Amino acid sequence: MSRESSRSWAWPSELRNAGILGINRRNLEFIAENNPRLFYPRVDNKLLTKQICEDNKIPIPSTYAVLRSQGEVYKFPGYIKGLTDFVVKPASGAAGRGIIVVAARSGEDFKTPSGKLLTWSDLRYHLSTIISGLYSLGGRPDEVIVEQRIISHHALVKVTVGGTPDIRVILYQGVPVMAMVRLPTNESGGRANLHQGAIAAAIDLSSGVTFGGVCKNRKISWHPDTGEPIAGLLIPGWKNLLTAAMKLGDVLEMGYVGIDFVIDANDGPVVLEANARPGLAIQVAHGQGITKRLEFVEQQDVDRRLEDRWNLIDELAKMGM
């Protein structure tokens, strides 16, 4: 075997030829040129995103309370009276930081999906740090959202450990161009965070069926904790999910955006958040660059009618085969 054929890396020119989108080109050509800075608060502030979804009848988790000051932290027990499970998250957080999921209550303590116990003192301190801006973009003072905990759809339970999987859809000029599902593992602590050890599986845009699978940039075929196959999963409510993604992409008025969904056992696909700077790991999940898909969309006369965009989605799906 030659030294050239055994190398485990690629030259930048080889990556470009393979259609791999790098962070510099993403920022300069696709984000800067398609996402007006004026509209960034629509995605950077989850409260505003939720309001936009509500105004346009796009499904989201129910909001139980919003804490805007340190004084309201002490009123928190009253806000959650009668609730056994809920989620707390920073309104302006990123990458899942600062989110705590409460799955049950034990006396005055709170239990996470992994079984970890949190005292009221622990939770009160966490709420205070969110408001102080510990998890917000730029460290600015923030707000706490207390919302509905999503119960995973039974179709995804066998490939989920200690948390809730989510689906990321990348839209360009209003058209979904790539999608993946992120599956929690023991190593990721129940979080659907790829950097912490969650699994990413590509999703076929036409059918909503998963294929491939990667964990920490290594190909895998089976969930390491459950032993279940990762490929061949049908994402429940796939057509409704893509329709909601396109609808939200239109009202956000951002040309290059990532929209994250979770699949609730009762409500189906609901929007978790939107991202004006979606990461590039989705290309690893697909084993394919996204650039050729973006260029394909640029060459089309994209109409606002959903039926026309569905035809483009079918063409884009063929590019992943």
For each residue, the residues with C-beta under 8 A, 3 or more apart:
1: 5 6
2: 5 6
3: 6 7
4: 7
5: 1 2
6: 1 2 3
7: 3 4
8:
9:
10: 14 15 18
11: 14 15
12: 15 16 22
13: 16 17
14: 10 11 17 18
15: 10 11 12 18 20 22 289
16: 12 13 19 20 22 291
17: 13 14
18: 10 14 15 288 289
19: 16 288 289 290 291 292 293
20: 15 16 283 289 290 291
21: 25 26 30 280 283 289 290 291 294
22: 12 15 16 25 26 280
23: 26 27 280
24: 27 28
25: 21 22 28 29 30 291
26: 21 22 23 29 30 31 256 280
27: 23 24 30 31 32 277
28: 24 25 31 32 33
29: 25 26 32 33
30: 21 25 26 27 33 34 172 255 256 294
31: 26 27 28 34 35 256 276 277
32: 27 28 29 35
33: 28 29 30 255
34: 30 31 172 173 254 255 256
35: 31 32 39 40 254 255 256 257 276
36: 39 40 253 254
37: 40
38:
39: 35 36 42 43 252 253 254 276
40: 35 36 37 43 44 276
41: 44 45 48
42: 39 45 48 49 52 252 253 254 274
43: 39 40 49 252 254 257 273 274 275 276
44: 40 41 92 137 276
45: 41 42 48 49 91 92
46: 49 50 89 90 91 92 93 145 273
47: 50 51 66 91 143 145
48: 41 42 45 51 52
49: 42 43 45 46 52 53 271 273 274
50: 46 47 53 54 60 63 145
51: 47 48 54 55
52: 42 48 49 55 56 58 248 251 252
53: 49 50 56 58 59 60 248 271
54: 50 51 57 58 60
55: 51 52
56: 52 53 247 248 251
57: 54
58: 52 53 54 244 247 248 271
59: 53 244 267 268 269 270 271
60: 50 53 54 270 271
61: 87 147 148 149 150 262 264 270 272
62: 147 148
63: 50 66 145 146 147 148
64: 79 80 83 86 146 147 148
65: 76 79 80 146
66: 47 63 91 143 144 145 146
67: 72 73 75 76 79 127 130 131 143 144 146
68: 72 131 143 144
69: 72 73 131
70: 73 128 131 132
71: 74 75
72: 67 68 69 75 76
73: 67 69 70 76 124 127 128 131 144
74: 71 124
75: 67 71 72 78 79
76: 65 67 72 73 79 80 123 124 127 146
77: 80 81 120
78: 75 81
79: 64 65 67 75 76 146
80: 64 65 76 77 83 86 146
81: 77 78
82:
83: 64 80 86
84: 104 105
85: 101 102 103 104 149
86: 64 80 83 102 146 147 148 149
87: 61 99 100 101 102 145 146 147 148 149 150
88: 99 100 102 123 126 127 130 144 145 146
89: 46 93 98 99 100 130 144 145 147
90: 46 93 97 98 99 130 135 136 142 143 144 145
91: 45 46 47 66 136 142 143 144 145
92: 44 45 46 135 136 137 140 142 143
93: 46 89 90 96 97 98 99 130 135 136 137 142
94: 97 135 137
95: 193 195
96: 93 99 191 192 193
97: 90 93 94 135
98: 89 90 93 126 129 130 134 135
99: 87 88 89 90 93 96
100: 87 88 89 112 118 123 126
101: 85 87 112 113 149 163 164 190
102: 85 86 87 88 105 110 111 112 118 149
103: 85 111 112 113 149
104: 84 85 110 111
105: 84 102 109 110 111
106: 109 110 111 117
107:
108: 119 120
109: 105 106 117 118 119 120
110: 102 104 105 106 117 118 119 120 122 123
111: 102 103 104 105 106 115 116 117 118
112: 100 101 102 103 115 116 118 190
113: 101 103 162 163 190
114: 162 163 189 190
115: 111 112
116: 111 112
117: 106 109 110 111
118: 100 102 109 110 111 112 122 123 126
119: 108 109 110 122 123
120: 77 108 109 110 123 124
121: 124 125
122: 110 118 119 125 126
123: 76 88 100 110 118 119 120 126 127
124: 73 74 76 120 121 127 128
125: 121 122 128 129
126: 88 98 100 118 122 123 129 130
127: 67 73 76 88 123 124 130 131 144
128: 70 73 124 125 131 132
129: 98 125 126 132 134 135
130: 67 88 89 90 93 98 126 127 134 135 136 142 143 144
131: 67 68 69 70 73 127 128 141 142 143 144
132: 70 128 129 141 142
133: 136 138 139 140 141 142
134: 98 129 130 139
135: 90 92 93 94 97 98 129 130 142
136: 90 91 92 93 130 133 139 140 141 142
137: 44 92 93 94 140
138: 133
139: 133 134 136
140: 92 133 136 137
141: 131 132 133 136
142: 90 91 92 93 130 131 132 133 135 136
143: 47 66 67 68 90 91 92 130 131
144: 66 67 68 73 88 89 90 91 127 130 131
145: 46 47 50 63 66 87 88 89 90 91
146: 63 64 65 66 67 76 79 80 86 87 88
147: 61 62 63 64 86 87 89
148: 61 62 63 64 86 87
149: 61 85 86 87 101 102 103
150: 61 87 164 262 263 264 270
151: 264 265 266
152: 156 157 160 164 165 262 263 264 265
153: 156 157 236 263 264 265 268
154: 157 265
155: 233 234 235 236 263
156: 152 153 159 160 165 181 183 233 236 263
157: 152 153 154 160
158: 223 226 228
159: 156 165 183 199 223 226 228 230 233
160: 152 156 157 163 164 165 183 184
161: 184 185 186 190 223 225 226
162: 113 114 184 186 189 190
163: 101 113 114 160 184 188 189 190 191 192
164: 101 150 152 160 184 192 262
165: 152 156 159 160 181 182 183 184 192 262 263
166: 181 182 192 260 261 262 272
167: 179 180 181 182 203 235 241 260 261 262 263 269
168: 179 180 181 182 258 259 260 278 282
169: 176 178 179 241 242 245 258 259 260 261
170: 176 177 178 179 256 257 258 278 282 290
171: 174 175 176 177 245 246 249 256 257 258 259
172: 30 34 175 177 255 256 293 294 297
173: 34 255 297 298 302
174: 171 246 249 250 255 302 304 309
175: 171 172 246 297 300 302 309 312 313 316
176: 169 170 171 179 205 242 245 246 313 316
177: 170 171 172 205 290 293 294 297 316
178: 169 170 202 205 282 283 286 290 293
179: 167 168 169 170 176 202 203 205 282
180: 167 168 200 201 202 203 282 285 286
181: 156 165 166 167 168 200 201 203 210 233 235
182: 165 166 167 168 192 193 194 198 199 200
183: 156 159 160 165 192 198 199 200 201 223 230
184: 160 161 162 163 164 165 188 189 190 191 192 198
185: 161 188 197 198 199 215 223 224 225
186: 161 162 189 190 224 225
187: 196 197 224
188: 163 184 185 191 192 193 196 197 198
189: 114 162 163 184 186 196 197
190: 101 112 113 114 161 162 163 184 186
191: 96 163 184 188 196 198
192: 96 163 164 165 166 182 183 184 188 198
193: 95 96 182 188 196 197 198
194: 182 197 198 200 281
195: 95
196: 187 188 189 191 193
197: 185 187 188 189 193 194 215 216
198: 182 183 184 185 188 191 192 193 194 215
199: 159 182 183 185 213 214 215 220 223 224 230
200: 180 181 182 183 194 213 214 215 281 282 284 285
201: 180 181 183 210 211 212 213 214 230 231 233 285
202: 178 179 180 210 211 212 282 285 286 287 320
203: 167 179 180 181 208 209 210 211 235 238
204: 207 208 209 210 211 317 320
205: 176 177 178 179 208 242 313 314 316 317 320
206: 313 314 317
207: 204 234 238 317
208: 203 204 205 234 235 238 239 241
209: 203 204 232 233 234 235
210: 181 201 202 203 204 213 230 231 232 233 235
211: 201 202 203 204 231 232
212: 201 202 219 230 231 285 286 287
213: 199 200 201 210 219 220 221 230 231 285
214: 199 200 201 217 218 219 220 284 285
215: 185 197 198 199 200 218 220 224
216: 197
217: 214 284
218: 214 215
219: 212 213 214 287
220: 199 213 214 215 224 230
221: 213 229 230 231
222: 227 228 229 230
223: 158 159 161 183 185 199 226 227 228 229 230
224: 185 186 187 199 215 220
225: 161 185 186
226: 158 159 161 223
227: 222 223
228: 158 159 222 223
229: 221 222 223 232
230: 159 183 199 201 210 212 213 220 221 222 223 233
231: 201 210 211 212 213 221
232: 209 210 211 229
233: 155 156 159 181 201 209 210 230
234: 155 207 208 209 238
235: 155 167 181 203 208 209 210 238 241 263
236: 153 155 156 263 268 269
237: 240 241 263 268 269
238: 203 207 208 234 235 241 242
239: 208 242 243
240: 237 243 244 268 269
241: 167 169 208 235 237 238 244 245 261 263 268 269
242: 169 176 205 238 239 245 246 313
243: 239 240 246 247 306
244: 58 59 240 241 247 248 261 269 271
245: 169 171 176 241 242 248 249 259 261
246: 171 174 175 176 242 243 249 250 306 309
247: 56 58 243 244 250 251
248: 52 53 56 58 244 245 251 252 259 271 274
249: 171 174 245 246 252 254 257 259
250: 174 246 247 253 304
251: 52 56 247 248
252: 39 42 43 52 248 249 257 274
253: 36 39 42 250
254: 34 35 36 39 42 43 249 257 274 276
255: 30 33 34 35 172 173 174
256: 26 30 31 34 35 170 171 172 276 278
257: 35 43 170 171 249 252 254 274 275 276 278
258: 168 169 170 171 274 275 278 279
259: 168 169 171 245 248 249 271 273 274 275
260: 166 167 168 169 271 272 273 274 275
261: 166 167 169 241 244 245 269 270 271 272
262: 61 150 152 164 165 166 167 269 270 272
263: 150 152 153 155 156 165 167 235 236 237 241 268 269 270
264: 61 150 151 152 153 267 268 269 270
265: 151 152 153 154
266: 151
267: 59 264 270
268: 59 153 236 237 240 241 263 264
269: 59 167 236 237 240 241 244 261 262 263 264
270: 59 60 61 150 261 262 263 264 267
271: 49 53 58 59 60 244 248 259 260 261 274
272: 61 166 260 261 262
273: 43 46 49 259 260
274: 42 43 49 248 252 254 257 258 259 260 271
275: 43 257 258 259 260 278
276: 31 35 39 40 43 44 254 256 257
277: 27 31
278: 168 170 256 257 258 275 282
279: 258 282
280: 21 22 23 26 283 284 290
281: 194 200 284 285
282: 168 170 178 179 180 200 202 278 279 285 286 290
283: 20 21 178 280 286 288 289 290
284: 200 214 217 280 281 287
285: 180 200 201 202 212 213 214 281 282
286: 178 180 202 212 282 283 290 320
287: 202 212 219 284
288: 18 19 283 319 320
289: 15 18 19 20 21 283 292
290: 19 20 21 170 177 178 280 282 283 286 293 294
291: 16 19 20 21 25 294 295
292: 19 289 295 296 319
293: 19 172 177 178 290 296 297 316 319
294: 21 30 172 177 290 291 297 298
295: 291 292 298 299
296: 292 293 299 300 315 316 319
297: 172 173 175 177 293 294 300 302 312 316
298: 173 294 295
299: 295 296
300: 175 296 297 312
301:
302: 173 174 175 297 308 309 312
303: 308 309
304: 174 250
305: 308 309
306: 243 246 309 310
307: 310 311
308: 302 303 305 311 312
309: 174 175 246 302 303 305 306 312 313
310: 306 307 313 314
311: 307 308 314 315
312: 175 297 300 302 308 309 315 316
313: 175 176 205 206 242 309 310 316 317
314: 205 206 310 311 317 318
315: 296 311 312 318 319
316: 175 176 177 205 293 296 297 312 313 319 320
317: 204 205 206 207 313 314 320 321
318: 314 315 321
319: 288 292 293 296 315 316
320: 202 204 205 286 288 316 317
321: 317 318
